[in-house]
Amino acid sequence: MLGWLLLMLLLSVLVLEAGHKVIRDRLAVCSSSQKVIVFDYDQRSGEWNESANIESAHDAPIWRVDWAHPEFGQVLATCSEDRTVCIWSERYRPKGHAENVGAPADLTNIWKRRAKLSDAQMPVRDIQFSPKKHGLRLATCSADGSVRIYEAQDLLSLGAWPMEDCFTSHKRSNCPRGCTALAWNFDSEDQILAVVGNDGILDVWGKSGRGWSRLAEQKASSAPLKDVAWAPNLCRP
């Protein structure tokens, strides 16, 4: 891990987010230089080796990167200051193939953008794939105070992601920059999201037959909130 941190310093860019693969030892980082870099862990050498470098993944700094559950393949999502969300999947090509872009020349895997979601009116601050039991869904939150839920229509092509739901979580007079982060509850059988914003308020939302409704609202801080995460269940009732 130390070698990887030194490598990040050598990149001379602001690393904004790191996403860790659920099962396999894979790591993706996004940066202010609009890059997404994927690393694979070598068990024999104990080193993190770069396996892909996606240049110009967005038109502005990339805020977050997230992995889908491996059951759905090697799938990444990224969000950016450019108000878009991009869906990426990994493909393999023979070495030297003409389509082998987005990775060093001696690598055989490439990442291809499958979809670009452009519904947000302001920068998209956070994204997260849902728990596997809810299918291949993606939640996004943006500075316009909106939370949007997308679902992959075709698990093979990943080209169509219709917006399933959209609701306003943080769009108050004291919260001009809207939502900053969200998190799915992976321990619940229901679809539940926690959302925070620059107003210092934590909102908890749940999906019912009539759509999404606010389950709880808590003033968590007098300062803007930048991230949120659920604690592990640990067999608690």
Beta strands, then each sheet from edge to edge (+ up, - down):
strand 1: 15-20
strand 2: 26-31
strand 3: 36-42
strand 4: 47-54
strand 5: 62-67
strand 6: 75-80
strand 7: 85-92
strand 8: 109-117
strand 9: 124-129
strand 10: 137-142
strand 11: 146-151
strand 12: 163-168
strand 13: 179-184
strand 14: 192-197
strand 15: 201-208
strand 16: 211-219
sheet 1: 1+ 2- 3+ 4-
sheet 2: 5+ 6- 7+ 8-
sheet 3: 9+ 10- 11+ 12-
sheet 4: 13+ 14- 15+ 16-
end
